[in-house]
């Protein structure tokens, strides 16, 4: 299972994600309209698209450990770009978006 720290960096960086743009979910600032910043939660979590489901979205030809490693790298890059600091390795992310 993906070790998500609920930082929201992936939800704040969806500009150019065609499937979300087609749904009208991409805000002008590039964040997902379904992301509740105050609560750091997805408004449609139970029915979110497959692309937002890290574990369930793994292509069958990619081993689970490789898929998780690739997603952790992407998570690290997004977290650093949004918050200016490395991603936490455990617990819930305490950061707010840097301005």
Rosetta silent file (secondary structure, phi, psi, omega in degrees, C-alpha in Angstrom):
SEQUENCE: XXXXXXXXXXXXXXXXXXXXXXXXXXXXXXXXXXXXXXXXXXXXXXXXXXXXXXXXXXXXXXXXXXXXXXXXXXXXXXXXXXXXXXXXXXXXXXXXXXX
SCORE:     score description
SCORE:     0.000 S_00000001
   1 L     0.000  137.485 -178.556    0.000    0.000    0.000 S_00000001
   2 L   -65.717  130.968 -177.002    1.274    3.453   -0.933 S_00000001
   3 L   -83.056   66.682 -178.252    2.531    5.349    2.158 S_00000001
   4 L   -68.380  136.054  177.196    0.573    8.561    1.571 S_00000001
   5 L  -104.373   10.839  178.188    1.168   11.353    4.098 S_00000001
   6 L    56.672   39.276  179.916   -1.875   13.322    2.912 S_00000001
   7 L   -77.306  -24.257  178.926    0.233   16.314    1.885 S_00000001
   8 L    82.224    1.384 -177.404   -2.034   17.088   -1.076 S_00000001
   9 L   -57.820  -39.482  179.547    0.874   17.895   -3.403 S_00000001
  10 L   -66.356  -34.426 -179.657   -0.518   15.605   -6.111 S_00000001
  11 L   -75.744  -21.785 -179.759   -3.927   17.300   -5.817 S_00000001
  12 L   -91.688    0.590 -175.042   -2.340   20.733   -6.070 S_00000001
  13 L  -133.187   58.021 -175.988   -0.470   19.834   -9.278 S_00000001
  14 L  -110.259    5.263  177.948   -2.995   18.543  -11.812 S_00000001
  15 L   -58.668  131.025 -179.084   -2.675   21.132  -14.588 S_00000001
  16 L    92.341   -5.009  176.614   -2.280   19.263  -17.863 S_00000001
  17 L   -83.178  100.494 -170.258   -3.951   16.078  -16.627 S_00000001
  18 H   -56.893  -40.413 -178.844   -6.353   15.662  -19.527 S_00000001
  19 H   -62.226  -39.584  179.598   -8.803   13.335  -17.775 S_00000001
  20 H   -75.126  -34.581  176.378   -9.285   15.820  -14.925 S_00000001
  21 H   -64.406  -39.050  179.353   -9.475   18.754  -17.316 S_00000001
  22 H   -62.982  -31.044  177.748  -12.216   16.919  -19.243 S_00000001
  23 L   -80.625   -9.412 -177.021  -14.188   16.627  -15.993 S_00000001
  24 L    78.044   22.495 -175.122  -13.752   20.356  -15.356 S_00000001
  25 L   -93.078   -4.827 -177.474  -11.850   19.612  -12.162 S_00000001
  26 E   -93.774  119.099  179.507   -8.700   21.661  -12.831 S_00000001
  27 L   -78.214  167.603 -179.465   -8.779   25.106  -11.238 S_00000001
  28 L   -58.324  -31.797 -179.064   -6.979   28.123  -12.698 S_00000001
  29 L   -83.284    3.030  178.308   -4.090   27.664  -10.264 S_00000001
  30 L    89.537    2.949  179.507   -3.561   24.075  -11.470 S_00000001
  31 L   -92.561  164.599  177.351   -5.076   22.403   -8.427 S_00000001
  32 E   -81.564  131.743  179.887   -7.930   19.907   -8.388 S_00000001
  33 L   -66.110  -18.165 -179.663  -11.306   21.467   -7.624 S_00000001
  34 L   -85.324   -6.156 -178.806  -12.202   18.380   -5.578 S_00000001
  35 E   -87.135  122.730  177.665   -9.357   18.969   -3.114 S_00000001
  36 E   -91.249  103.908 -175.679  -10.438   20.634    0.131 S_00000001
  37 L   -64.059  -37.999 -177.900   -7.340   22.590    1.169 S_00000001
  38 L   -63.568  -38.995 -177.918   -8.576   23.391    4.662 S_00000001
  39 L   -98.958   -6.451 -175.728   -9.138   19.734    5.510 S_00000001
  40 L    52.123   49.648 -178.378   -6.438   18.316    3.193 S_00000001
  41 E  -142.010  154.090  175.961   -8.980   15.841    1.850 S_00000001
  42 E   -84.909  131.614  179.945  -10.581   14.919   -1.446 S_00000001
  43 L   -70.171  -23.045 -177.452  -14.272   15.770   -1.679 S_00000001
  44 L  -121.325   34.464 -172.444  -14.915   12.731   -3.905 S_00000001
  45 H   -50.151  -47.697 -176.575  -12.390   10.331   -2.375 S_00000001
  46 H   -66.591  -25.033 -179.465  -14.590    7.223   -2.551 S_00000001
  47 H  -118.504   21.982 -178.712  -15.417    7.832   -6.215 S_00000001
  48 L   -63.761  155.599 -179.255  -12.160    9.483   -7.331 S_00000001
  49 L   -63.414  159.002 -179.498  -10.782    8.590  -10.782 S_00000001
  50 H   -56.465  -37.051 -178.662   -8.450    5.628  -11.218 S_00000001
  51 H   -62.437  -19.542  178.859   -5.491    7.961  -11.834 S_00000001
  52 H   -92.857    2.681 -178.698   -5.917    9.202   -8.261 S_00000001
  53 L  -111.434   89.980 -172.799   -5.736    5.662   -6.878 S_00000001
  54 L   -53.798  -52.109 -175.915   -2.029    4.880   -6.727 S_00000001
  55 L   -68.788  -41.398 -177.585   -2.278    1.224   -5.782 S_00000001
  56 L   -76.292  -20.416 -176.875   -5.250    0.397   -7.995 S_00000001
  57 L   -85.953    3.785 -176.496   -3.856    2.286  -11.002 S_00000001
  58 L   -69.259  124.874  173.984   -0.801    0.079  -11.454 S_00000001
  59 L   -64.112  142.179 -175.057   -0.474   -1.363  -14.960 S_00000001
  60 L   -58.328  -29.788 -176.804   -0.284   -5.168  -14.817 S_00000001
  61 L   -80.950   -5.158  179.131    3.119   -5.275  -16.537 S_00000001
  62 L  -104.675  122.102  178.490    4.808   -3.156  -13.844 S_00000001
  63 L   -58.967  146.517 -176.209    5.774   -4.975  -10.633 S_00000001
  64 H   -56.305  -40.814 -178.273    4.190   -3.499   -7.496 S_00000001
  65 H   -67.477  -36.349  177.700    7.543   -2.581   -5.912 S_00000001
  66 H   -68.628  -43.967  178.267    8.670   -0.732   -9.052 S_00000001
  67 H   -58.624  -45.205 -179.944    5.305    1.065   -9.301 S_00000001
  68 H   -64.654  -42.534  178.662    5.535    2.172   -5.684 S_00000001
  69 H   -60.437  -44.827  178.600    9.129    3.367   -6.154 S_00000001
  70 H   -61.909  -42.132  179.593    8.161    5.411   -9.219 S_00000001
  71 H   -69.886  -33.506  176.203    5.234    6.972   -7.388 S_00000001
  72 H   -66.491  -37.877  177.123    7.381    7.783   -4.344 S_00000001
  73 H   -63.389  -47.289  178.449    9.847    9.591   -6.616 S_00000001
  74 H   -60.638  -41.236  178.622    6.998   11.577   -8.182 S_00000001
  75 H   -61.730  -44.384  178.597    5.618   12.303   -4.714 S_00000001
  76 H   -59.296  -45.030 -179.069    9.026   13.551   -3.541 S_00000001
  77 H   -64.881  -46.182  179.225    9.341   15.894   -6.534 S_00000001
  78 H   -62.668  -44.633 -179.206    5.809   17.258   -6.145 S_00000001
  79 H   -60.330  -45.279 -179.806    6.178   17.767   -2.391 S_00000001
  80 H   -63.474  -40.063 -178.450    9.452   19.662   -2.845 S_00000001
  81 H   -71.277  -32.420 -179.250    7.961   21.852   -5.594 S_00000001
  82 H   -83.480  -46.586 -172.263    4.837   22.698   -3.570 S_00000001
  83 H  -104.744  -11.658  178.171    6.229   23.004   -0.041 S_00000001
  84 L    75.975    9.666 -178.800    9.934   23.667   -0.664 S_00000001
  85 L  -139.295  157.353  177.043   10.937   20.835    1.669 S_00000001
  86 L   -62.562  153.935  178.550   11.438   17.062    1.420 S_00000001
  87 L   -69.202  143.820  173.808    8.449   14.798    1.947 S_00000001
  88 L   -66.235  148.526  179.897    7.869   13.313    5.387 S_00000001
  89 L   -95.198  -10.337  176.297    8.586    9.609    5.561 S_00000001
  90 L  -159.595  162.837 -179.422    5.824    8.822    8.047 S_00000001
  91 L    78.345 -172.307 -179.514    2.824   10.432    9.678 S_00000001
  92 L   -96.684  136.097 -178.756    0.641   13.154    8.209 S_00000001
  93 L   -62.620  128.716 -178.830    2.248   16.070    6.393 S_00000001
  94 L   -91.642   -2.014 -171.413    2.084   19.249    8.491 S_00000001
  95 L   -78.631  150.813  168.088    2.822   21.668    5.628 S_00000001
  96 L  -110.193  158.012 -176.789    0.657   24.302    4.067 S_00000001
  97 L   -61.245  132.804  176.987    1.270   25.406    0.498 S_00000001
  98 L   -73.871  147.284 -179.987    4.157   27.847    0.158 S_00000001
  99 L  -104.962    0.000    0.000    3.291   31.180   -1.437 S_00000001
